[in-house]
């Protein structure tokens, strides 16, 4: 787990979102501090992905407020409706990097071209500088020789690491991950999680929607459990995941039987921290 500051990088207040008559998010407040890794967990339909997409306005809330590094991105309350121009929205949104479930790489462009596209078009970065930065990121992702390859020539794990490099190329303040391993074969999950662990070790602020309970336990500074569109519980991993105080959370974690069994076996008491619990420096848990 990383050391975090007290500076709030991302703040959402009173976020609500409905699709027709279905209330997906029913009033969520959440602050993310600089250097903090927050993992969002919850069952399908709990509002995790919708909340993540609201954070950078890929999905517009019905009500609430979103502030990134002190700059308002969205505000719609009973007393105020802030309307930003598309240019203003884009300027604030540049502070976030988004990594999707299904990579979303341009199939007709090489890995290097995928990475330099946004810096070249949006930030007008000279090609030579953009390419130098892209090669640094490819090396950082463990893919120094993949720049000339097209997505179809790469494994799913490699494509997702290219997608991470593409997001990092814009030098975001905060990274948002939407279940980054859900589209991968099990044997490819570890390489993507290792890349995210490296970002955490470097102090990157991250919000990660994940179903990998062991990963959330090992990496997060805070785990937020969403249930029926609200924050049902939020705490440090050892406090939240090892406690049976919330029946809905206990039932959710219990679905991941092997991970839940390992958690239970490692906890000498219900929710007390233990020197025997794994950390990022120990051998990774089975994923």
Legacy VTK file of the C-alpha trace (Angstrom):
# vtk DataFile Version 3.0
C-alpha trace
ASCII
DATASET POLYDATA
POINTS 287 float
0.000 0.000 0.000
1.245 3.427 -0.862
1.736 6.508 1.263
-0.929 9.054 0.423
-1.185 12.782 1.014
-4.154 14.641 2.439
-4.705 16.501 -0.855
-7.960 15.499 -2.513
-7.405 14.946 -6.247
-10.903 13.751 -7.126
-14.108 14.549 -5.269
-17.618 13.380 -6.130
-20.616 14.545 -4.122
-24.210 13.394 -4.269
-23.785 11.597 -7.583
-27.001 10.103 -8.933
-27.617 8.319 -12.207
-30.682 6.547 -13.580
-31.406 4.691 -16.798
-35.114 5.008 -17.315
-36.746 3.948 -14.054
-33.658 2.068 -12.873
-31.614 4.017 -10.300
-28.054 2.816 -10.861
-26.335 5.335 -8.547
-28.378 6.683 -5.673
-26.262 9.404 -4.090
-22.541 8.651 -3.739
-19.906 10.767 -1.994
-16.251 9.828 -2.492
-12.891 11.588 -2.157
-9.658 10.225 -3.637
-6.381 11.616 -2.306
-3.122 12.070 -4.178
-1.173 8.821 -4.343
-4.131 6.776 -3.100
-5.269 3.516 -4.686
-9.011 2.996 -4.289
-10.589 -0.281 -5.414
-14.320 -0.353 -6.120
-15.910 -3.766 -5.604
-19.474 -5.016 -5.692
-21.779 -7.343 -7.532
-22.873 -6.817 -11.131
-25.294 -3.899 -11.335
-24.086 -2.269 -8.117
-23.026 0.894 -9.984
-19.236 0.464 -10.071
-18.633 1.075 -13.768
-21.294 3.787 -13.964
-19.620 5.642 -11.082
-16.199 5.307 -12.708
-17.513 6.672 -16.007
-19.176 9.563 -14.190
-15.818 10.498 -12.666
-14.535 11.805 -16.002
-17.947 12.594 -17.480
-17.942 9.782 -20.028
-21.333 9.240 -18.433
-23.191 12.373 -17.338
-24.802 12.121 -13.900
-28.365 13.263 -13.320
-27.317 15.132 -10.214
-24.280 15.827 -8.050
-20.847 17.401 -8.275
-17.459 16.295 -9.633
-14.232 18.201 -8.944
-10.773 17.185 -10.218
-7.731 18.940 -8.727
-9.927 21.814 -7.617
-11.449 22.303 -11.078
-15.202 21.673 -11.311
-16.101 19.175 -14.033
-19.808 18.839 -13.304
-22.316 20.391 -10.927
-26.055 19.947 -10.950
-27.845 20.508 -7.685
-31.215 21.902 -6.618
-29.674 25.373 -6.371
-27.064 25.373 -9.157
-26.466 23.970 -12.626
-22.921 24.539 -13.855
-22.607 24.302 -17.633
-19.092 23.989 -19.016
-18.234 24.225 -22.681
-16.969 21.091 -24.399
-13.517 22.676 -24.463
-13.596 23.265 -20.700
-14.800 19.715 -20.076
-11.983 18.352 -22.242
-9.389 20.401 -20.347
-10.472 18.954 -16.997
-10.941 15.451 -18.409
-7.307 15.437 -19.566
-6.367 15.052 -15.918
-7.769 11.509 -16.002
-6.506 8.446 -17.858
-9.078 5.746 -18.631
-8.356 2.061 -19.193
-11.314 0.023 -20.427
-12.188 -3.658 -20.159
-11.769 -4.345 -23.871
-8.599 -2.340 -24.651
-10.229 -0.099 -27.343
-7.025 0.072 -29.396
-7.121 1.231 -33.004
-6.735 -2.062 -34.917
-5.214 -0.385 -37.988
-2.449 1.318 -36.008
0.666 -0.157 -34.432
1.192 -0.160 -30.680
3.470 2.863 -30.978
0.956 4.719 -33.140
-1.835 3.967 -30.663
0.226 5.492 -27.867
1.280 8.673 -29.680
-2.114 9.427 -31.256
-3.650 11.450 -28.406
-0.496 13.415 -27.449
0.015 14.329 -31.119
-3.599 15.286 -31.870
-4.793 16.698 -28.546
-1.640 18.148 -27.005
0.191 18.875 -30.278
3.335 17.140 -28.996
6.031 16.933 -31.713
6.223 13.441 -33.211
9.824 12.774 -32.149
9.063 13.665 -28.524
5.819 11.657 -28.539
7.611 8.613 -29.937
10.419 8.884 -27.377
7.844 9.014 -24.591
5.944 6.073 -26.116
9.090 3.931 -26.204
9.757 4.762 -22.554
6.233 3.649 -21.681
6.533 0.454 -23.715
9.665 -0.410 -21.753
7.914 0.477 -18.515
5.096 -1.918 -19.458
7.579 -4.693 -20.225
7.028 -4.477 -24.002
10.118 -2.725 -25.388
9.959 -4.554 -28.746
6.199 -4.337 -29.361
6.017 -0.857 -30.853
5.841 -2.014 -34.481
3.176 -4.657 -33.854
-0.537 -4.315 -34.523
-3.117 -5.224 -31.843
-4.006 -8.450 -33.687
-0.382 -9.564 -33.262
-0.493 -9.127 -29.481
-2.027 -11.185 -26.690
-4.866 -9.760 -24.635
-2.505 -9.036 -21.757
-0.116 -7.223 -24.066
-2.946 -5.207 -25.599
-4.121 -4.123 -22.162
-0.629 -3.008 -21.240
-0.515 -0.987 -24.468
-3.839 0.564 -23.424
-2.307 1.485 -20.052
0.704 3.026 -21.807
-1.651 4.970 -24.089
-3.451 6.448 -21.070
-0.154 7.288 -19.353
1.099 9.069 -22.475
-1.266 11.946 -21.675
0.397 12.330 -18.258
-2.828 12.157 -16.241
-3.178 13.073 -12.596
-5.380 10.071 -11.863
-5.872 6.732 -13.607
-9.298 5.072 -13.838
-9.432 1.320 -14.529
-12.678 -0.422 -15.458
-12.169 -4.122 -14.630
-8.866 -4.178 -16.549
-8.519 -7.987 -16.391
-12.105 -9.109 -17.039
-11.577 -9.683 -20.779
-8.358 -11.660 -20.298
-7.671 -15.367 -20.178
-6.652 -16.389 -16.624
-3.010 -16.961 -17.565
-2.720 -13.365 -18.834
-4.205 -11.638 -15.780
-0.969 -11.597 -13.781
1.021 -9.510 -16.260
-1.585 -6.727 -16.265
-1.916 -6.747 -12.480
1.884 -6.538 -12.228
1.851 -3.412 -14.416
-0.799 -1.823 -12.173
1.198 -2.768 -9.070
4.179 -0.959 -10.567
2.093 2.188 -11.065
0.972 1.997 -7.432
4.588 1.664 -6.287
5.401 4.799 -8.302
2.693 6.748 -6.457
0.086 7.011 -9.224
-3.378 7.946 -7.965
-5.807 5.254 -9.122
-9.436 4.198 -8.916
-9.870 0.580 -9.971
-13.108 -1.287 -10.544
-12.158 -4.920 -9.989
-13.527 -8.340 -9.211
-10.052 -9.544 -8.131
-10.572 -9.590 -4.363
-7.048 -10.745 -3.527
-5.617 -8.010 -5.749
-7.776 -5.364 -4.065
-6.695 -6.659 -0.660
-3.034 -6.584 -1.570
-2.831 -3.314 -3.488
-5.494 -0.861 -2.322
-5.141 1.816 0.301
-8.932 1.729 0.530
-11.630 -0.640 -0.667
-15.109 0.738 -1.384
-17.982 -1.751 -1.512
-20.916 -0.603 -3.621
-24.310 -2.214 -3.151
-27.489 -1.203 -4.987
-26.033 2.132 -6.066
-24.713 3.350 -2.705
-21.470 3.068 -0.757
-22.293 0.246 1.661
-18.825 0.117 3.241
-15.451 1.821 2.836
-12.252 1.093 4.753
-8.688 -0.167 4.545
-8.559 -3.649 2.961
-7.746 -5.569 6.131
-10.576 -3.829 7.981
-13.166 -4.265 5.251
-12.443 -7.629 3.655
-11.618 -9.526 6.830
-14.672 -8.324 8.713
-17.987 -10.150 8.669
-19.835 -7.122 10.017
-21.564 -6.382 6.700
-23.640 -9.412 5.629
-23.931 -8.227 2.016
-20.163 -7.774 1.746
-19.513 -11.153 3.403
-21.832 -12.821 0.900
-20.124 -11.058 -2.007
-16.595 -11.982 -0.922
-17.789 -15.490 -0.225
-18.520 -16.031 -3.919
-14.783 -16.015 -4.542
-14.392 -19.169 -2.492
-10.656 -19.695 -2.726
-9.800 -16.063 -2.090
-12.314 -15.898 0.759
-10.861 -19.058 2.285
-7.357 -17.584 2.134
-8.578 -14.338 3.716
-10.260 -16.223 6.558
-7.246 -18.444 7.157
-4.925 -15.452 7.341
-7.060 -13.507 9.823
-6.408 -14.398 13.481
-9.305 -12.133 14.441
-12.246 -10.816 12.471
-10.793 -7.496 11.404
-7.532 -6.848 13.253
-4.392 -6.238 11.193
-1.772 -8.957 11.407
1.941 -9.013 10.710
1.295 -12.280 8.861
-0.970 -10.699 6.259
0.493 -10.334 2.746
1.673 -6.999 1.400
2.874 -5.773 -1.982
6.396 -6.864 -1.044
5.364 -10.471 -0.418
4.647 -13.209 -2.896
1.499 -12.297 -4.892
-1.689 -14.077 -4.067
-3.169 -16.529 -6.540
-5.427 -14.574 -8.875
LINES 1 288
287 0 1 2 3 4 5 6 7 8 9 10 11 12 13 14 15 16 17 18 19 20 21 22 23 24 25 26 27 28 29 30 31 32 33 34 35 36 37 38 39 40 41 42 43 44 45 46 47 48 49 50 51 52 53 54 55 56 57 58 59 60 61 62 63 64 65 66 67 68 69 70 71 72 73 74 75 76 77 78 79 80 81 82 83 84 85 86 87 88 89 90 91 92 93 94 95 96 97 98 99 100 101 102 103 104 105 106 107 108 109 110 111 112 113 114 115 116 117 118 119 120 121 122 123 124 125 126 127 128 129 130 131 132 133 134 135 136 137 138 139 140 141 142 143 144 145 146 147 148 149 150 151 152 153 154 155 156 157 158 159 160 161 162 163 164 165 166 167 168 169 170 171 172 173 174 175 176 177 178 179 180 181 182 183 184 185 186 187 188 189 190 191 192 193 194 195 196 197 198 199 200 201 202 203 204 205 206 207 208 209 210 211 212 213 214 215 216 217 218 219 220 221 222 223 224 225 226 227 228 229 230 231 232 233 234 235 236 237 238 239 240 241 242 243 244 245 246 247 248 249 250 251 252 253 254 255 256 257 258 259 260 261 262 263 264 265 266 267 268 269 270 271 272 273 274 275 276 277 278 279 280 281 282 283 284 285 286
